[in-house]
Amino acid sequence: MNLTELNRIATAMVVPGKGLLAADESSGTIKKRFDVIGVESTESSRRDYREMLFRSQEAMSQFISGVILYDETIWQDAKDGTPLVKLIEQSGAIPGIKVDEGTQALPMCPGELVTVGLDKLAERLQKYYERGARFAKWRAVIDIGGGIPSMTAISVNAHALARYAALCQAAQIVPIVEPEVLMDGDHDIDRCYEVTQRVLNKTFQELRVQRVALEGMVLKPNMAISGKKCAKQASVDEVAEKTIRLLKACVPAAVPGIAFLSGGQSDEEATAHLNAMHKLGPLPWGLTFSYGRALQAAPQKAWSGKAENVAAGQTAFSHRARMNGLASRGEWQSSLEKKAA
């Protein structure tokens, strides 16, 4: 393992002003997104959509540091025969790959899930590296509800995350460690804080046990935030303050950077929260975005599967990428959204 090189890539992934595009939706998830805009989800329509994003020169070269790909996408070529991975590299961004294989019910733990995909992961990572991937992603899902999460679910998922991370580093690939505490419930921000603290502490304990070099990884956590169904939604400033307090308590300074998931927040909420956190600096690690829906909802709608809308889709993508790029420096203002509209 060349830790200097892993650290160089991890640092480049969280460079100020840029963040990660999560374009790793499974075929099932992207079908749901395409259904909303009235586009049939086929291998070629998925390719056309992602090619549109990766050819958005302004967004990709100025505001996107890396792209998380799905297995299908990493092997696809653009219409002109150029591998999609090469389009990403040509823009100056780093190609990455989602390597988990989804979730299964966790035995003896009703309503809880464990992420799978460790079998044969070492061989898969080797092939992804040869194709150009320099980082990977594995998502663990922790739900909050009556009597959950259990310590079992937290432990099992933290263990799998750490095993995945060790395999990545052995394959000279930077692991994105993503323990996501879902915001689907009616819990308040303090409950989210408490659960996320337990999850992060257990995750870093496992990473140490499994000898993962913290200098060669990126953390992708949720923010401390109210559940979607909670009657009292925390303010932007409260989310920022509690999230930074939580991260300072749990995340060692050796980690080069933290790239938040948007987790179902609206486009502007995700941007505003990230921006507010940068007002609380200086911070011990780089802090940026790794958004899927919060970067893609607008371009998907603008594109709507039509070749004549490619430019409109790219404009919408560039706008959201720019807004989040500004937020990752603490320079975003809501008035900039209205100007674009």
C-alpha positions as CSV (number, residue, x, y, z in Angstrom):
1,M,0.0,0.0,0.0
2,N,1.3,3.4,-1.0
3,L,-0.2,5.6,1.7
4,T,1.3,8.8,0.3
5,E,-0.6,8.3,-3.0
6,L,-3.8,7.3,-1.2
7,N,-3.5,10.5,0.9
8,R,-2.9,12.6,-2.2
9,I,-6.1,11.3,-3.9
10,A,-8.2,11.6,-0.7
11,T,-7.0,15.2,-0.3
12,A,-7.8,16.0,-3.9
13,M,-11.4,14.6,-3.4
14,V,-12.1,17.2,-0.7
15,V,-10.2,20.2,-2.1
16,P,-11.9,23.5,-1.2
17,G,-14.4,24.6,-3.8
18,K,-15.1,21.2,-5.3
19,G,-17.0,18.1,-4.2
20,L,-18.1,14.7,-5.3
21,L,-21.0,13.8,-7.7
22,A,-22.7,10.7,-6.6
23,A,-23.9,9.2,-9.9
24,D,-24.0,5.7,-8.6
25,E,-27.7,5.1,-8.5
26,S,-28.6,1.4,-8.9
27,S,-30.7,0.5,-12.0
28,G,-33.7,0.3,-9.7
29,T,-33.2,3.8,-8.2
30,I,-32.5,5.5,-11.5
31,K,-35.6,3.9,-12.9
32,K,-37.7,5.7,-10.2
33,R,-36.0,9.0,-11.0
34,F,-36.6,8.5,-14.7
35,D,-40.2,7.6,-14.1
36,V,-40.8,11.0,-12.6
37,I,-39.5,12.8,-15.7
38,G,-41.2,10.3,-18.1
39,V,-38.1,8.7,-19.5
40,E,-37.8,4.9,-20.0
41,S,-34.8,3.5,-18.1
42,T,-32.7,1.6,-20.6
43,E,-28.9,1.0,-20.8
44,S,-28.6,3.6,-23.5
45,S,-30.9,6.2,-21.8
46,R,-28.9,5.9,-18.6
47,R,-25.6,6.2,-20.6
48,D,-26.9,9.3,-22.4
49,Y,-28.0,11.0,-19.2
50,R,-24.7,10.3,-17.4
51,E,-22.7,11.3,-20.5
52,M,-24.5,14.6,-20.5
53,L,-23.3,15.2,-16.9
54,F,-19.7,14.2,-17.5
55,R,-19.5,16.4,-20.6
56,S,-20.7,19.5,-18.6
57,Q,-17.3,21.2,-18.9
58,E,-17.9,24.0,-16.5
59,A,-19.3,21.9,-13.7
60,M,-16.9,19.0,-14.1
61,S,-13.7,21.1,-14.4
62,Q,-14.5,23.8,-11.8
63,F,-16.7,22.2,-9.1
64,I,-16.5,18.4,-9.2
65,S,-13.5,16.6,-7.7
66,G,-14.6,13.1,-8.4
67,V,-17.6,11.0,-9.6
68,I,-18.9,7.9,-7.9
69,L,-20.0,5.4,-10.6
70,Y,-22.3,2.4,-10.7
71,D,-20.9,-0.9,-12.0
72,E,-22.8,-0.6,-15.3
73,T,-21.6,2.9,-15.9
74,I,-17.9,2.3,-15.3
75,W,-17.8,-0.2,-18.2
76,Q,-19.9,2.0,-20.6
77,D,-18.6,4.1,-23.5
78,A,-19.9,7.4,-24.6
79,K,-21.8,7.6,-28.0
80,D,-18.5,8.4,-29.7
81,G,-16.8,5.4,-28.2
82,T,-14.8,7.2,-25.5
83,P,-15.0,5.3,-22.1
84,L,-17.1,7.4,-19.7
85,V,-14.2,7.0,-17.2
86,K,-12.0,8.8,-19.7
87,L,-14.5,11.7,-19.9
88,I,-14.3,12.1,-16.2
89,E,-10.5,12.0,-16.2
90,Q,-10.3,14.5,-19.1
91,S,-12.3,17.0,-17.0
92,G,-9.7,16.7,-14.2
93,A,-12.1,14.8,-11.9
94,I,-11.3,11.4,-10.3
95,P,-13.4,8.3,-11.2
96,G,-14.7,6.2,-8.3
97,I,-17.0,3.2,-7.9
98,K,-19.8,2.1,-5.6
99,V,-18.8,-1.5,-4.6
100,D,-21.5,-2.5,-2.0
101,E,-24.2,-4.8,-3.3
102,G,-27.1,-3.3,-1.4
103,T,-28.7,-4.5,1.8
104,Q,-30.3,-7.6,3.4
105,A,-32.4,-8.0,6.4
106,L,-30.2,-8.4,9.5
107,P,-31.1,-11.8,11.3
108,M,-32.6,-11.4,14.8
109,C,-33.0,-7.7,14.3
110,P,-36.4,-6.9,13.0
111,G,-36.5,-3.8,10.8
112,E,-32.7,-3.5,10.5
113,L,-30.4,-4.0,7.5
114,V,-26.8,-5.0,6.8
115,T,-24.9,-4.1,3.7
116,V,-23.5,-7.0,1.7
117,G,-20.8,-7.4,-1.0
118,L,-17.6,-8.4,0.7
119,D,-17.3,-11.7,-1.1
120,K,-15.0,-11.5,-4.1
121,L,-14.5,-7.7,-3.4
122,A,-10.7,-8.0,-3.6
123,E,-11.0,-9.4,-7.2
124,R,-13.6,-6.8,-8.2
125,L,-11.4,-3.9,-6.8
126,Q,-8.5,-5.1,-8.9
127,K,-10.6,-4.9,-12.1
128,Y,-12.0,-1.5,-11.1
129,Y,-8.5,-0.1,-10.5
130,E,-7.4,-1.3,-14.0
131,R,-10.5,0.5,-15.5
132,G,-9.4,3.7,-13.8
133,A,-11.2,3.9,-10.4
134,R,-9.1,5.5,-7.7
135,F,-11.7,5.5,-4.9
136,A,-14.7,3.4,-3.9
137,K,-17.8,3.8,-1.8
138,W,-19.7,1.4,0.6
139,R,-22.9,2.6,2.2
140,A,-24.2,1.3,5.5
141,V,-27.8,2.2,6.4
142,I,-28.9,2.8,10.0
143,D,-32.5,3.5,10.7
144,I,-34.0,5.3,13.7
145,G,-37.3,4.0,15.1
146,G,-38.9,2.4,18.1
147,G,-36.1,0.4,19.8
148,I,-33.7,0.8,16.9
149,P,-30.9,1.0,16.0
150,S,-29.7,-1.9,18.0
151,M,-26.1,-2.2,19.0
152,T,-26.0,-5.3,16.8
153,A,-26.9,-3.3,13.6
154,I,-24.4,-0.6,14.5
155,S,-21.6,-3.2,15.2
156,V,-22.2,-5.4,12.2
157,N,-22.4,-2.5,9.7
158,A,-19.3,-0.8,11.2
159,H,-17.4,-4.1,11.0
160,A,-18.3,-4.5,7.3
161,L,-17.4,-0.9,6.5
162,A,-14.0,-1.4,8.0
163,R,-13.4,-4.7,6.2
164,Y,-14.3,-3.0,2.9
165,A,-12.0,0.0,3.7
166,A,-9.0,-2.3,4.4
167,L,-9.6,-4.3,1.2
168,C,-9.7,-1.0,-0.7
169,Q,-6.5,0.3,0.7
170,A,-4.8,-3.0,-0.1
171,A,-5.9,-2.5,-3.7
172,Q,-4.5,1.0,-3.7
173,I,-8.1,2.5,-3.8
174,V,-9.2,5.3,-1.4
175,P,-12.3,4.1,0.5
176,I,-15.2,6.4,1.1
177,V,-16.7,5.2,4.4
178,E,-20.4,5.9,4.4
179,P,-22.4,5.1,7.6
180,E,-25.7,6.8,6.9
181,V,-28.2,7.4,9.7
182,L,-31.5,7.9,7.8
183,M,-33.6,11.0,8.2
184,D,-36.9,9.2,7.4
185,G,-38.4,9.1,10.9
186,D,-40.2,11.5,13.3
187,H,-37.1,11.8,15.6
188,D,-35.7,15.2,16.5
189,I,-32.2,16.5,15.8
190,D,-30.9,15.5,19.3
191,R,-31.9,11.9,18.7
192,C,-30.1,12.0,15.3
193,Y,-27.1,13.4,17.1
194,E,-27.0,10.7,19.7
195,V,-27.4,7.8,17.2
196,T,-24.9,9.3,14.7
197,Q,-22.4,9.7,17.6
198,R,-22.7,6.0,18.5
199,V,-22.4,5.0,14.8
200,L,-19.3,7.1,14.1
201,N,-17.5,6.0,17.3
202,K,-18.1,2.4,16.5
203,T,-17.0,2.9,12.9
204,F,-13.7,4.5,13.9
205,Q,-13.1,1.8,16.5
206,E,-13.5,-0.9,13.8
207,L,-11.3,1.0,11.3
208,R,-8.5,1.0,13.9
209,V,-9.0,-2.7,14.7
210,Q,-8.7,-3.5,11.0
211,R,-5.6,-1.3,10.5
212,V,-7.2,1.1,8.1
213,A,-4.9,4.1,7.5
214,L,-7.1,7.1,8.4
215,E,-4.9,9.4,6.2
216,G,-6.0,7.4,3.2
217,M,-9.8,7.5,3.5
218,V,-12.8,9.9,3.2
219,L,-15.8,9.9,5.5
220,K,-19.3,10.3,4.0
221,P,-21.6,10.9,7.0
222,N,-25.1,12.3,7.4
223,M,-25.6,15.6,9.0
224,A,-27.2,16.0,12.5
225,I,-30.7,16.8,11.3
226,S,-34.4,16.4,12.3
227,G,-36.3,13.4,10.9
228,K,-38.5,14.3,7.9
229,K,-41.6,13.6,9.9
230,C,-40.5,15.6,13.0
231,A,-42.9,18.4,13.8
232,K,-40.0,20.7,14.8
233,Q,-37.5,21.1,12.0
234,A,-34.1,22.3,13.2
235,S,-32.9,25.6,11.7
236,V,-29.9,25.8,9.3
237,D,-27.7,27.2,12.1
238,E,-28.6,24.5,14.5
239,V,-27.9,21.8,12.0
240,A,-24.5,23.3,11.2
241,E,-23.6,23.8,14.9
242,K,-24.6,20.4,16.0
243,T,-23.1,18.6,13.0
244,I,-19.7,20.3,13.5
245,R,-19.7,19.6,17.3
246,L,-20.5,15.9,16.5
247,L,-17.8,15.6,13.9
248,K,-15.2,17.2,16.1
249,A,-16.1,14.8,18.9
250,C,-15.9,11.7,16.7
251,V,-13.7,12.2,13.6
252,P,-9.9,12.1,14.1
253,A,-7.9,15.0,12.5
254,A,-5.9,12.4,10.6
255,V,-8.9,11.9,8.2
256,P,-8.2,14.2,5.2
257,G,-11.8,15.0,4.6
258,I,-15.5,14.6,5.1
259,A,-18.0,14.7,2.2
260,F,-21.6,14.8,3.3
261,L,-24.4,12.9,1.7
262,S,-27.6,14.9,1.1
263,G,-29.8,12.1,2.4
264,G,-33.1,13.3,1.1
265,Q,-32.7,17.1,1.8
266,S,-33.9,19.5,-0.9
267,D,-31.2,21.0,-3.2
268,E,-31.1,24.3,-1.4
269,E,-31.2,22.8,2.2
270,A,-28.2,20.6,1.5
271,T,-26.3,23.7,0.1
272,A,-27.3,26.0,3.0
273,H,-26.3,23.5,5.7
274,L,-22.9,22.9,4.1
275,N,-22.4,26.7,3.8
276,A,-23.3,27.4,7.4
277,M,-20.8,24.8,8.6
278,H,-18.0,26.7,6.9
279,K,-18.9,29.8,8.9
280,L,-17.8,27.8,12.0
281,G,-14.3,27.2,10.9
282,P,-11.4,26.6,11.0
283,L,-11.9,22.8,10.8
284,P,-9.5,20.0,11.3
285,W,-10.4,18.3,8.0
286,G,-11.7,19.3,4.5
287,L,-15.5,19.5,4.5
288,T,-17.4,19.2,1.2
289,F,-20.4,17.5,-0.5
290,S,-20.9,14.1,-2.0
291,Y,-24.5,14.7,-3.3
292,G,-26.6,12.6,-5.6
293,R,-30.2,13.9,-5.8
294,A,-29.2,17.4,-4.5
295,L,-27.0,17.8,-7.6
296,Q,-29.1,15.8,-10.1
297,A,-32.8,16.6,-9.6
298,A,-32.6,19.9,-11.5
299,P,-30.6,18.6,-14.5
300,Q,-32.8,15.5,-14.8
301,K,-35.9,17.6,-15.0
302,A,-34.3,20.0,-17.5
303,W,-33.1,17.2,-19.7
304,S,-36.2,15.0,-19.6
305,G,-34.6,12.4,-22.0
306,K,-34.6,14.8,-25.0
307,A,-31.4,15.4,-27.1
308,E,-32.4,19.0,-27.7
309,N,-32.4,19.5,-23.9
310,V,-28.8,18.5,-23.3
311,A,-27.6,22.1,-23.0
312,A,-30.4,23.0,-20.6
313,G,-29.6,19.9,-18.5
314,Q,-25.9,20.9,-18.4
315,T,-26.7,24.5,-17.4
316,A,-28.9,23.2,-14.5
317,F,-26.1,20.8,-13.4
318,S,-23.5,23.6,-13.6
319,H,-25.6,25.8,-11.5
320,R,-26.1,23.3,-8.7
321,A,-22.4,22.3,-8.8
322,R,-21.4,25.9,-8.6
323,M,-23.8,26.6,-5.6
324,N,-22.3,23.7,-3.7
325,G,-18.8,24.6,-4.7
326,L,-19.4,28.0,-3.1
327,A,-21.0,26.4,0.0
328,S,-17.9,24.3,0.4
329,R,-15.9,27.5,0.9
330,G,-18.7,29.3,3.0
331,E,-19.3,31.7,0.1
332,W,-22.9,30.8,-0.9
333,Q,-25.9,33.1,-0.5
334,S,-29.5,32.3,-1.2
335,S,-29.8,35.4,-3.4
336,L,-27.5,33.5,-5.9
337,E,-30.2,30.9,-6.4
338,K,-32.8,33.5,-7.2
339,K,-30.5,35.2,-9.7
340,A,-30.1,32.0,-11.6
341,A,-33.9,31.4,-11.6
